[in-house]
Amino acid sequence: MMINWDDNGMNPDSNEDPTAAQRHEMIEIAAYYLSRKRDFEPGGAEADWLAAERAIDIMIAERLFGRSMAPEARAEIIRNALVLQPD
């Protein structure tokens, strides 16, 4: 079976939320970018993780991600949303 991907790396035939493992991976990516934004200063890892959880859950609720989305596309959306947003 061939999957057709759209320009965002999504399978337009799937509206399923990401799996728990995919969500965890997305939170890791988001936490990294949040930490990087504050120059990896010590003492902020827990706050970064909690903020990443909130951000990813909002993105999932807004249907920015699907279960069948390519991992690279998810990472790019996360990076753009967190790195390019003003402080």
VOZAMAR-976448 format. One record per atom (N, C-alpha, C): chain; atom name; residue in one letter; residue number from 0; x, y, z. Coordinates in steps of 0.02 Angstrom, whole numbers, plus 50000, padded with zeros to 5 digits. Layout:
<kezas>
<keza tigu="A" dopa="CA" fike="A" tivex="NUM" xx="X" yy="Y" zz="Z"/>
...
</kezas>
This chain:
<kezas>
<keza tigu="A" dopa="N" fike="M" tivex="0" xx="50042" yy="49941" zz="50000"/>
<keza tigu="A" dopa="CA" fike="M" tivex="0" xx="50000" yy="50000" zz="50000"/>
<keza tigu="A" dopa="C" fike="M" tivex="0" xx="50044" yy="50062" zz="50000"/>
<keza tigu="A" dopa="N" fike="M" tivex="1" xx="50029" yy="50109" zz="49957"/>
<keza tigu="A" dopa="CA" fike="M" tivex="1" xx="50068" yy="50170" zz="49953"/>
<keza tigu="A" dopa="C" fike="M" tivex="1" xx="50031" yy="50226" zz="49990"/>
<keza tigu="A" dopa="N" fike="I" tivex="2" xx="50068" yy="50262" zz="50032"/>
<keza tigu="A" dopa="CA" fike="I" tivex="2" xx="50040" yy="50319" zz="50068"/>
<keza tigu="A" dopa="C" fike="I" tivex="2" xx="50056" yy="50382" zz="50030"/>
<keza tigu="A" dopa="N" fike="N" tivex="3" xx="50006" yy="50423" zz="50021"/>
<keza tigu="A" dopa="CA" fike="N" tivex="3" xx="50016" yy="50487" zz="49988"/>
<keza tigu="A" dopa="C" fike="N" tivex="3" xx="50026" yy="50542" zz="50040"/>
<keza tigu="A" dopa="N" fike="W" tivex="4" xx="50083" yy="50575" zz="50037"/>
<keza tigu="A" dopa="CA" fike="W" tivex="4" xx="50098" yy="50629" zz="50084"/>
<keza tigu="A" dopa="C" fike="W" tivex="4" xx="50084" yy="50696" zz="50052"/>
<keza tigu="A" dopa="N" fike="D" tivex="5" xx="50057" yy="50742" zz="50091"/>
<keza tigu="A" dopa="CA" fike="D" tivex="5" xx="50047" yy="50810" zz="50064"/>
<keza tigu="A" dopa="C" fike="D" tivex="5" xx="50110" yy="50851" zz="50075"/>
<keza tigu="A" dopa="N" fike="D" tivex="6" xx="50108" yy="50915" zz="50060"/>
<keza tigu="A" dopa="CA" fike="D" tivex="6" xx="50168" yy="50957" zz="50064"/>
<keza tigu="A" dopa="C" fike="D" tivex="6" xx="50193" yy="50966" zz="50135"/>
<keza tigu="A" dopa="N" fike="N" tivex="7" xx="50151" yy="50952" zz="50185"/>
<keza tigu="A" dopa="CA" fike="N" tivex="7" xx="50172" yy="50959" zz="50255"/>
<keza tigu="A" dopa="C" fike="N" tivex="7" xx="50195" yy="50893" zz="50285"/>
<keza tigu="A" dopa="N" fike="G" tivex="8" xx="50201" yy="50841" zz="50245"/>
<keza tigu="A" dopa="CA" fike="G" tivex="8" xx="50222" yy="50777" zz="50271"/>
<keza tigu="A" dopa="C" fike="G" tivex="8" xx="50165" yy="50738" zz="50304"/>
<keza tigu="A" dopa="N" fike="M" tivex="9" xx="50103" yy="50761" zz="50294"/>
<keza tigu="A" dopa="CA" fike="M" tivex="9" xx="50045" yy="50728" zz="50324"/>
<keza tigu="A" dopa="C" fike="M" tivex="9" xx="50014" yy="50680" zz="50274"/>
<keza tigu="A" dopa="N" fike="N" tivex="10" xx="49987" yy="50627" zz="50301"/>
<keza tigu="A" dopa="CA" fike="N" tivex="10" xx="49944" yy="50583" zz="50262"/>
<keza tigu="A" dopa="C" fike="N" tivex="10" xx="49874" yy="50611" zz="50268"/>
<keza tigu="A" dopa="N" fike="P" tivex="11" xx="49848" yy="50641" zz="50216"/>
<keza tigu="A" dopa="CA" fike="P" tivex="11" xx="49782" yy="50674" zz="50221"/>
<keza tigu="A" dopa="C" fike="P" tivex="11" xx="49726" yy="50625" zz="50237"/>
<keza tigu="A" dopa="N" fike="D" tivex="12" xx="49739" yy="50560" zz="50231"/>
<keza tigu="A" dopa="CA" fike="D" tivex="12" xx="49688" yy="50510" zz="50246"/>
<keza tigu="A" dopa="C" fike="D" tivex="12" xx="49685" yy="50493" zz="50320"/>
<keza tigu="A" dopa="N" fike="S" tivex="13" xx="49728" yy="50522" zz="50361"/>
<keza tigu="A" dopa="CA" fike="S" tivex="13" xx="49731" yy="50505" zz="50432"/>
<keza tigu="A" dopa="C" fike="S" tivex="13" xx="49721" yy="50566" zz="50476"/>
<keza tigu="A" dopa="N" fike="N" tivex="14" xx="49672" yy="50563" zz="50521"/>
<keza tigu="A" dopa="CA" fike="N" tivex="14" xx="49661" yy="50616" zz="50569"/>
<keza tigu="A" dopa="C" fike="N" tivex="14" xx="49678" yy="50592" zz="50640"/>
<keza tigu="A" dopa="N" fike="E" tivex="15" xx="49710" yy="50535" zz="50646"/>
<keza tigu="A" dopa="CA" fike="E" tivex="15" xx="49724" yy="50508" zz="50711"/>
<keza tigu="A" dopa="C" fike="E" tivex="15" xx="49777" yy="50548" zz="50747"/>
<keza tigu="A" dopa="N" fike="D" tivex="16" xx="49767" yy="50558" zz="50812"/>
<keza tigu="A" dopa="CA" fike="D" tivex="16" xx="49817" yy="50592" zz="50853"/>
<keza tigu="A" dopa="C" fike="D" tivex="16" xx="49881" yy="50551" zz="50855"/>
<keza tigu="A" dopa="N" fike="P" tivex="17" xx="49937" yy="50584" zz="50867"/>
<keza tigu="A" dopa="CA" fike="P" tivex="17" xx="50001" yy="50548" zz="50874"/>
<keza tigu="A" dopa="C" fike="P" tivex="17" xx="49996" yy="50497" zz="50931"/>
<keza tigu="A" dopa="N" fike="T" tivex="18" xx="50037" yy="50445" zz="50927"/>
<keza tigu="A" dopa="CA" fike="T" tivex="18" xx="50040" yy="50396" zz="50980"/>
<keza tigu="A" dopa="C" fike="T" tivex="18" xx="50073" yy="50427" zz="51042"/>
<keza tigu="A" dopa="N" fike="A" tivex="19" xx="50069" yy="50392" zz="51098"/>
<keza tigu="A" dopa="CA" fike="A" tivex="19" xx="50102" yy="50416" zz="51159"/>
<keza tigu="A" dopa="C" fike="A" tivex="19" xx="50178" yy="50422" zz="51148"/>
<keza tigu="A" dopa="N" fike="A" tivex="20" xx="50207" yy="50375" zz="51113"/>
<keza tigu="A" dopa="CA" fike="A" tivex="20" xx="50279" yy="50378" zz="51099"/>
<keza tigu="A" dopa="C" fike="A" tivex="20" xx="50296" yy="50438" zz="51054"/>
<keza tigu="A" dopa="N" fike="Q" tivex="21" xx="50254" yy="50451" zz="51004"/>
<keza tigu="A" dopa="CA" fike="Q" tivex="21" xx="50266" yy="50508" zz="50961"/>
<keza tigu="A" dopa="C" fike="Q" tivex="21" xx="50259" yy="50573" zz="51000"/>
<keza tigu="A" dopa="N" fike="R" tivex="22" xx="50209" yy="50577" zz="51044"/>
<keza tigu="A" dopa="CA" fike="R" tivex="22" xx="50199" yy="50636" zz="51085"/>
<keza tigu="A" dopa="C" fike="R" tivex="22" xx="50260" yy="50648" zz="51129"/>
<keza tigu="A" dopa="N" fike="H" tivex="23" xx="50286" yy="50596" zz="51160"/>
<keza tigu="A" dopa="CA" fike="H" tivex="23" xx="50345" yy="50601" zz="51203"/>
<keza tigu="A" dopa="C" fike="H" tivex="23" xx="50405" yy="50627" zz="51163"/>
<keza tigu="A" dopa="N" fike="E" tivex="24" xx="50414" yy="50600" zz="51103"/>
<keza tigu="A" dopa="CA" fike="E" tivex="24" xx="50469" yy="50623" zz="51060"/>
<keza tigu="A" dopa="C" fike="E" tivex="24" xx="50461" yy="50697" zz="51042"/>
<keza tigu="A" dopa="N" fike="M" tivex="25" xx="50400" yy="50718" zz="51028"/>
<keza tigu="A" dopa="CA" fike="M" tivex="25" xx="50388" yy="50788" zz="51011"/>
<keza tigu="A" dopa="C" fike="M" tivex="25" xx="50402" yy="50833" zz="51071"/>
<keza tigu="A" dopa="N" fike="I" tivex="26" xx="50384" yy="50810" zz="51131"/>
<keza tigu="A" dopa="CA" fike="I" tivex="26" xx="50398" yy="50849" zz="51191"/>
<keza tigu="A" dopa="C" fike="I" tivex="26" xx="50473" yy="50856" zz="51201"/>
<keza tigu="A" dopa="N" fike="E" tivex="27" xx="50511" yy="50801" zz="51189"/>
<keza tigu="A" dopa="CA" fike="E" tivex="27" xx="50584" yy="50805" zz="51194"/>
<keza tigu="A" dopa="C" fike="E" tivex="27" xx="50612" yy="50858" zz="51147"/>
<keza tigu="A" dopa="N" fike="I" tivex="28" xx="50588" yy="50858" zz="51086"/>
<keza tigu="A" dopa="CA" fike="I" tivex="28" xx="50612" yy="50906" zz="51036"/>
<keza tigu="A" dopa="C" fike="I" tivex="28" xx="50594" yy="50977" zz="51059"/>
<keza tigu="A" dopa="N" fike="A" tivex="29" xx="50533" yy="50987" zz="51081"/>
<keza tigu="A" dopa="CA" fike="A" tivex="29" xx="50511" yy="51054" zz="51103"/>
<keza tigu="A" dopa="C" fike="A" tivex="29" xx="50552" yy="51077" zz="51163"/>
<keza tigu="A" dopa="N" fike="A" tivex="30" xx="50563" yy="51032" zz="51211"/>
<keza tigu="A" dopa="CA" fike="A" tivex="30" xx="50602" yy="51051" zz="51270"/>
<keza tigu="A" dopa="C" fike="A" tivex="30" xx="50673" yy="51071" zz="51251"/>
<keza tigu="A" dopa="N" fike="Y" tivex="31" xx="50702" yy="51036" zz="51203"/>
<keza tigu="A" dopa="CA" fike="Y" tivex="31" xx="50769" yy="51055" zz="51179"/>
<keza tigu="A" dopa="C" fike="Y" tivex="31" xx="50769" yy="51126" zz="51152"/>
<keza tigu="A" dopa="N" fike="Y" tivex="32" xx="50721" yy="51142" zz="51109"/>
<keza tigu="A" dopa="CA" fike="Y" tivex="32" xx="50719" yy="51209" zz="51079"/>
<keza tigu="A" dopa="C" fike="Y" tivex="32" xx="50705" yy="51263" zz="51131"/>
<keza tigu="A" dopa="N" fike="L" tivex="33" xx="50663" yy="51247" zz="51180"/>
<keza tigu="A" dopa="CA" fike="L" tivex="33" xx="50651" yy="51296" zz="51234"/>
<keza tigu="A" dopa="C" fike="L" tivex="33" xx="50714" yy="51307" zz="51275"/>
<keza tigu="A" dopa="N" fike="S" tivex="34" xx="50750" yy="51254" zz="51289"/>
<keza tigu="A" dopa="CA" fike="S" tivex="34" xx="50813" yy="51260" zz="51326"/>
<keza tigu="A" dopa="C" fike="S" tivex="34" xx="50865" yy="51300" zz="51285"/>
<keza tigu="A" dopa="N" fike="R" tivex="35" xx="50867" yy="51286" zz="51221"/>
<keza tigu="A" dopa="CA" fike="R" tivex="35" xx="50914" yy="51322" zz="51178"/>
<keza tigu="A" dopa="C" fike="R" tivex="35" xx="50898" yy="51396" zz="51176"/>
<keza tigu="A" dopa="N" fike="K" tivex="36" xx="50833" yy="51414" zz="51177"/>
<keza tigu="A" dopa="CA" fike="K" tivex="36" xx="50813" yy="51485" zz="51176"/>
<keza tigu="A" dopa="C" fike="K" tivex="36" xx="50839" yy="51522" zz="51237"/>
<keza tigu="A" dopa="N" fike="R" tivex="37" xx="50848" yy="51486" zz="51293"/>
<keza tigu="A" dopa="CA" fike="R" tivex="37" xx="50874" yy="51519" zz="51353"/>
<keza tigu="A" dopa="C" fike="R" tivex="37" xx="50948" yy="51502" zz="51364"/>
<keza tigu="A" dopa="N" fike="D" tivex="38" xx="50981" yy="51484" zz="51309"/>
<keza tigu="A" dopa="CA" fike="D" tivex="38" xx="51054" yy="51471" zz="51308"/>
<keza tigu="A" dopa="C" fike="D" tivex="38" xx="51074" yy="51415" zz="51355"/>
<keza tigu="A" dopa="N" fike="F" tivex="39" xx="51031" yy="51366" zz="51365"/>
<keza tigu="A" dopa="CA" fike="F" tivex="39" xx="51046" yy="51307" zz="51406"/>
<keza tigu="A" dopa="C" fike="F" tivex="39" xx="51069" yy="51324" zz="51477"/>
<keza tigu="A" dopa="N" fike="E" tivex="40" xx="51045" yy="51380" zz="51503"/>
<keza tigu="A" dopa="CA" fike="E" tivex="40" xx="51061" yy="51399" zz="51572"/>
<keza tigu="A" dopa="C" fike="E" tivex="40" xx="51038" yy="51343" zz="51620"/>
<keza tigu="A" dopa="N" fike="P" tivex="41" xx="51078" yy="51327" zz="51671"/>
<keza tigu="A" dopa="CA" fike="P" tivex="41" xx="51058" yy="51275" zz="51718"/>
<keza tigu="A" dopa="C" fike="P" tivex="41" xx="50996" yy="51294" zz="51758"/>
<keza tigu="A" dopa="N" fike="G" tivex="42" xx="50959" yy="51243" zz="51779"/>
<keza tigu="A" dopa="CA" fike="G" tivex="42" xx="50903" yy="51254" zz="51823"/>
<keza tigu="A" dopa="C" fike="G" tivex="42" xx="50836" yy="51263" zz="51790"/>
<keza tigu="A" dopa="N" fike="G" tivex="43" xx="50832" yy="51257" zz="51725"/>
<keza tigu="A" dopa="CA" fike="G" tivex="43" xx="50768" yy="51268" zz="51691"/>
<keza tigu="A" dopa="C" fike="G" tivex="43" xx="50739" yy="51208" zz="51656"/>
<keza tigu="A" dopa="N" fike="A" tivex="44" xx="50769" yy="51149" zz="51666"/>
<keza tigu="A" dopa="CA" fike="A" tivex="44" xx="50748" yy="51090" zz="51629"/>
<keza tigu="A" dopa="C" fike="A" tivex="44" xx="50675" yy="51071" zz="51643"/>
<keza tigu="A" dopa="N" fike="E" tivex="45" xx="50655" yy="51073" zz="51706"/>
<keza tigu="A" dopa="CA" fike="E" tivex="45" xx="50586" yy="51053" zz="51722"/>
<keza tigu="A" dopa="C" fike="E" tivex="45" xx="50536" yy="51103" zz="51693"/>
<keza tigu="A" dopa="N" fike="A" tivex="46" xx="50551" yy="51167" zz="51698"/>
<keza tigu="A" dopa="CA" fike="A" tivex="46" xx="50507" yy="51217" zz="51669"/>
<keza tigu="A" dopa="C" fike="A" tivex="46" xx="50503" yy="51210" zz="51593"/>
<keza tigu="A" dopa="N" fike="D" tivex="47" xx="50560" yy="51194" zz="51561"/>
<keza tigu="A" dopa="CA" fike="D" tivex="47" xx="50561" yy="51183" zz="51489"/>
<keza tigu="A" dopa="C" fike="D" tivex="47" xx="50517" yy="51124" zz="51470"/>
<keza tigu="A" dopa="N" fike="W" tivex="48" xx="50522" yy="51069" zz="51509"/>
<keza tigu="A" dopa="CA" fike="W" tivex="48" xx="50483" yy="51009" zz="51495"/>
<keza tigu="A" dopa="C" fike="W" tivex="48" xx="50408" yy="51024" zz="51502"/>
<keza tigu="A" dopa="N" fike="L" tivex="49" xx="50389" yy="51057" zz="51555"/>
<keza tigu="A" dopa="CA" fike="L" tivex="49" xx="50318" yy="51072" zz="51566"/>
<keza tigu="A" dopa="C" fike="L" tivex="49" xx="50291" yy="51119" zz="51512"/>
<keza tigu="A" dopa="N" fike="A" tivex="50" xx="50330" yy="51168" zz="51493"/>
<keza tigu="A" dopa="CA" fike="A" tivex="50" xx="50309" yy="51214" zz="51440"/>
<keza tigu="A" dopa="C" fike="A" tivex="50" xx="50305" yy="51176" zz="51373"/>
<keza tigu="A" dopa="N" fike="A" tivex="51" xx="50351" yy="51130" zz="51362"/>
<keza tigu="A" dopa="CA" fike="A" tivex="51" xx="50349" yy="51089" zz="51301"/>
<keza tigu="A" dopa="C" fike="A" tivex="51" xx="50287" yy="51046" zz="51299"/>
<keza tigu="A" dopa="N" fike="E" tivex="52" xx="50269" yy="51015" zz="51355"/>
<keza tigu="A" dopa="CA" fike="E" tivex="52" xx="50208" yy="50975" zz="51359"/>
<keza tigu="A" dopa="C" fike="E" tivex="52" xx="50147" yy="51017" zz="51340"/>
<keza tigu="A" dopa="N" fike="R" tivex="53" xx="50142" yy="51076" zz="51368"/>
<keza tigu="A" dopa="CA" fike="R" tivex="53" xx="50085" yy="51120" zz="51353"/>
<keza tigu="A" dopa="C" fike="R" tivex="53" xx="50084" yy="51139" zz="51279"/>
<keza tigu="A" dopa="N" fike="A" tivex="54" xx="50142" yy="51157" zz="51252"/>
<keza tigu="A" dopa="CA" fike="A" tivex="54" xx="50145" yy="51178" zz="51182"/>
<keza tigu="A" dopa="C" fike="A" tivex="54" xx="50126" yy="51121" zz="51135"/>
<keza tigu="A" dopa="N" fike="I" tivex="55" xx="50152" yy="51062" zz="51149"/>
<keza tigu="A" dopa="CA" fike="I" tivex="55" xx="50138" yy="51005" zz="51105"/>
<keza tigu="A" dopa="C" fike="I" tivex="55" xx="50064" yy="50986" zz="51110"/>
<keza tigu="A" dopa="N" fike="D" tivex="56" xx="50037" yy="50986" zz="51170"/>
<keza tigu="A" dopa="CA" fike="D" tivex="56" xx="49966" yy="50969" zz="51178"/>
<keza tigu="A" dopa="C" fike="D" tivex="56" xx="49921" yy="51018" zz="51140"/>
<keza tigu="A" dopa="N" fike="I" tivex="57" xx="49940" yy="51082" zz="51140"/>
<keza tigu="A" dopa="CA" fike="I" tivex="57" xx="49902" yy="51132" zz="51102"/>
<keza tigu="A" dopa="C" fike="I" tivex="57" xx="49908" yy="51117" zz="51027"/>
<keza tigu="A" dopa="N" fike="M" tivex="58" xx="49969" yy="51102" zz="51005"/>
<keza tigu="A" dopa="CA" fike="M" tivex="58" xx="49979" yy="51087" zz="50934"/>
<keza tigu="A" dopa="C" fike="M" tivex="58" xx="49940" yy="51026" zz="50913"/>
<keza tigu="A" dopa="N" fike="I" tivex="59" xx="49937" yy="50975" zz="50955"/>
<keza tigu="A" dopa="CA" fike="I" tivex="59" xx="49899" yy="50915" zz="50939"/>
<keza tigu="A" dopa="C" fike="I" tivex="59" xx="49824" yy="50932" zz="50937"/>
<keza tigu="A" dopa="N" fike="A" tivex="60" xx="49801" yy="50971" zz="50985"/>
<keza tigu="A" dopa="CA" fike="A" tivex="60" xx="49730" yy="50990" zz="50986"/>
<keza tigu="A" dopa="C" fike="A" tivex="60" xx="49711" yy="51031" zz="50924"/>
<keza tigu="A" dopa="N" fike="E" tivex="61" xx="49758" yy="51071" zz="50900"/>
<keza tigu="A" dopa="CA" fike="E" tivex="61" xx="49745" yy="51111" zz="50840"/>
<keza tigu="A" dopa="C" fike="E" tivex="61" xx="49756" yy="51071" zz="50776"/>
<keza tigu="A" dopa="N" fike="R" tivex="62" xx="49769" yy="51007" zz="50784"/>
<keza tigu="A" dopa="CA" fike="R" tivex="62" xx="49778" yy="50960" zz="50727"/>
<keza tigu="A" dopa="C" fike="R" tivex="62" xx="49837" yy="50979" zz="50683"/>
<keza tigu="A" dopa="N" fike="L" tivex="63" xx="49891" yy="51004" zz="50713"/>
<keza tigu="A" dopa="CA" fike="L" tivex="63" xx="49951" yy="51018" zz="50675"/>
<keza tigu="A" dopa="C" fike="L" tivex="63" xx="49991" yy="50954" zz="50662"/>
<keza tigu="A" dopa="N" fike="F" tivex="64" xx="49976" yy="50902" zz="50700"/>
<keza tigu="A" dopa="CA" fike="F" tivex="64" xx="50011" yy="50838" zz="50693"/>
<keza tigu="A" dopa="C" fike="F" tivex="64" xx="49961" yy="50782" zz="50685"/>
<keza tigu="A" dopa="N" fike="G" tivex="65" xx="49981" yy="50731" zz="50650"/>
<keza tigu="A" dopa="CA" fike="G" tivex="65" xx="49943" yy="50669" zz="50645"/>
<keza tigu="A" dopa="C" fike="G" tivex="65" xx="49989" yy="50610" zz="50656"/>
<keza tigu="A" dopa="N" fike="R" tivex="66" xx="49959" yy="50554" zz="50669"/>
<keza tigu="A" dopa="CA" fike="R" tivex="66" xx="49999" yy="50494" zz="50683"/>
<keza tigu="A" dopa="C" fike="R" tivex="66" xx="50044" yy="50475" zz="50625"/>
<keza tigu="A" dopa="N" fike="S" tivex="67" xx="50021" yy="50486" zz="50565"/>
<keza tigu="A" dopa="CA" fike="S" tivex="67" xx="50060" yy="50464" zz="50507"/>
<keza tigu="A" dopa="C" fike="S" tivex="67" xx="50105" yy="50519" zz="50478"/>
<keza tigu="A" dopa="N" fike="M" tivex="68" xx="50112" yy="50574" zz="50513"/>
<keza tigu="A" dopa="CA" fike="M" tivex="68" xx="50156" yy="50628" zz="50490"/>
<keza tigu="A" dopa="C" fike="M" tivex="68" xx="50229" yy="50605" zz="50495"/>
<keza tigu="A" dopa="N" fike="A" tivex="69" xx="50267" yy="50624" zz="50445"/>
<keza tigu="A" dopa="CA" fike="A" tivex="69" xx="50338" yy="50608" zz="50445"/>
<keza tigu="A" dopa="C" fike="A" tivex="69" xx="50372" yy="50641" zz="50504"/>
<keza tigu="A" dopa="N" fike="P" tivex="70" xx="50417" yy="50605" zz="50540"/>
<keza tigu="A" dopa="CA" fike="P" tivex="70" xx="50451" yy="50634" zz="50598"/>
<keza tigu="A" dopa="C" fike="P" tivex="70" xx="50488" yy="50699" zz="50583"/>
<keza tigu="A" dopa="N" fike="E" tivex="71" xx="50518" yy="50703" zz="50525"/>
<keza tigu="A" dopa="CA" fike="E" tivex="71" xx="50554" yy="50764" zz="50507"/>
<keza tigu="A" dopa="C" fike="E" tivex="71" xx="50506" yy="50823" zz="50501"/>
<keza tigu="A" dopa="N" fike="A" tivex="72" xx="50447" yy="50811" zz="50476"/>
<keza tigu="A" dopa="CA" fike="A" tivex="72" xx="50397" yy="50865" zz="50470"/>
<keza tigu="A" dopa="C" fike="A" tivex="72" xx="50374" yy="50887" zz="50539"/>
<keza tigu="A" dopa="N" fike="R" tivex="73" xx="50364" yy="50839" zz="50585"/>
<keza tigu="A" dopa="CA" fike="R" tivex="73" xx="50345" yy="50858" zz="50654"/>
<keza tigu="A" dopa="C" fike="R" tivex="73" xx="50398" yy="50902" zz="50685"/>
<keza tigu="A" dopa="N" fike="A" tivex="74" xx="50461" yy="50881" zz="50679"/>
<keza tigu="A" dopa="CA" fike="A" tivex="74" xx="50516" yy="50919" zz="50709"/>
<keza tigu="A" dopa="C" fike="A" tivex="74" xx="50521" yy="50989" zz="50680"/>
<keza tigu="A" dopa="N" fike="E" tivex="75" xx="50509" yy="50996" zz="50615"/>
<keza tigu="A" dopa="CA" fike="E" tivex="75" xx="50512" yy="51062" zz="50584"/>
<keza tigu="A" dopa="C" fike="E" tivex="75" xx="50456" yy="51107" zz="50609"/>
<keza tigu="A" dopa="N" fike="I" tivex="76" xx="50396" yy="51081" zz="50616"/>
<keza tigu="A" dopa="CA" fike="I" tivex="76" xx="50340" yy="51120" zz="50642"/>
<keza tigu="A" dopa="C" fike="I" tivex="76" xx="50355" yy="51143" zz="50713"/>
<keza tigu="A" dopa="N" fike="I" tivex="77" xx="50381" yy="51098" zz="50754"/>
<keza tigu="A" dopa="CA" fike="I" tivex="77" xx="50398" yy="51114" zz="50823"/>
<keza tigu="A" dopa="C" fike="I" tivex="77" xx="50451" yy="51169" zz="50825"/>
<keza tigu="A" dopa="N" fike="R" tivex="78" xx="50504" yy="51159" zz="50786"/>
<keza tigu="A" dopa="CA" fike="R" tivex="78" xx="50558" yy="51209" zz="50784"/>
<keza tigu="A" dopa="C" fike="R" tivex="78" xx="50530" yy="51277" zz="50764"/>
<keza tigu="A" dopa="N" fike="N" tivex="79" xx="50492" yy="51279" zz="50711"/>
<keza tigu="A" dopa="CA" fike="N" tivex="79" xx="50465" yy="51342" zz="50687"/>
<keza tigu="A" dopa="C" fike="N" tivex="79" xx="50419" yy="51375" zz="50738"/>
<keza tigu="A" dopa="N" fike="A" tivex="80" xx="50379" yy="51336" zz="50770"/>
<keza tigu="A" dopa="CA" fike="A" tivex="80" xx="50332" yy="51364" zz="50819"/>
<keza tigu="A" dopa="C" fike="A" tivex="80" xx="50367" yy="51391" zz="50881"/>
<keza tigu="A" dopa="N" fike="L" tivex="81" xx="50420" yy="51358" zz="50903"/>
<keza tigu="A" dopa="CA" fike="L" tivex="81" xx="50453" yy="51379" zz="50965"/>
<keza tigu="A" dopa="C" fike="L" tivex="81" xx="50512" yy="51425" zz="50955"/>
<keza tigu="A" dopa="N" fike="V" tivex="82" xx="50550" yy="51416" zz="50902"/>
<keza tigu="A" dopa="CA" fike="V" tivex="82" xx="50609" yy="51457" zz="50891"/>
<keza tigu="A" dopa="C" fike="V" tivex="82" xx="50591" yy="51524" zz="50860"/>
<keza tigu="A" dopa="N" fike="L" tivex="83" xx="50541" yy="51524" zz="50817"/>
<keza tigu="A" dopa="CA" fike="L" tivex="83" xx="50524" yy="51585" zz="50781"/>
<keza tigu="A" dopa="C" fike="L" tivex="83" xx="50475" yy="51629" zz="50818"/>
<keza tigu="A" dopa="N" fike="Q" tivex="84" xx="50446" yy="51605" zz="50874"/>
<keza tigu="A" dopa="CA" fike="Q" tivex="84" xx="50398" yy="51647" zz="50911"/>
<keza tigu="A" dopa="C" fike="Q" tivex="84" xx="50436" yy="51698" zz="50951"/>
<keza tigu="A" dopa="N" fike="P" tivex="85" xx="50408" yy="51758" zz="50957"/>
<keza tigu="A" dopa="CA" fike="P" tivex="85" xx="50441" yy="51810" zz="50997"/>
<keza tigu="A" dopa="C" fike="P" tivex="85" xx="50439" yy="51792" zz="51071"/>
<keza tigu="A" dopa="N" fike="D" tivex="86" xx="50487" yy="51817" zz="51108"/>
<keza tigu="A" dopa="CA" fike="D" tivex="86" xx="50489" yy="51805" zz="51181"/>
<keza tigu="A" dopa="C" fike="D" tivex="86" xx="50437" yy="51845" zz="51218"/>
</kezas>
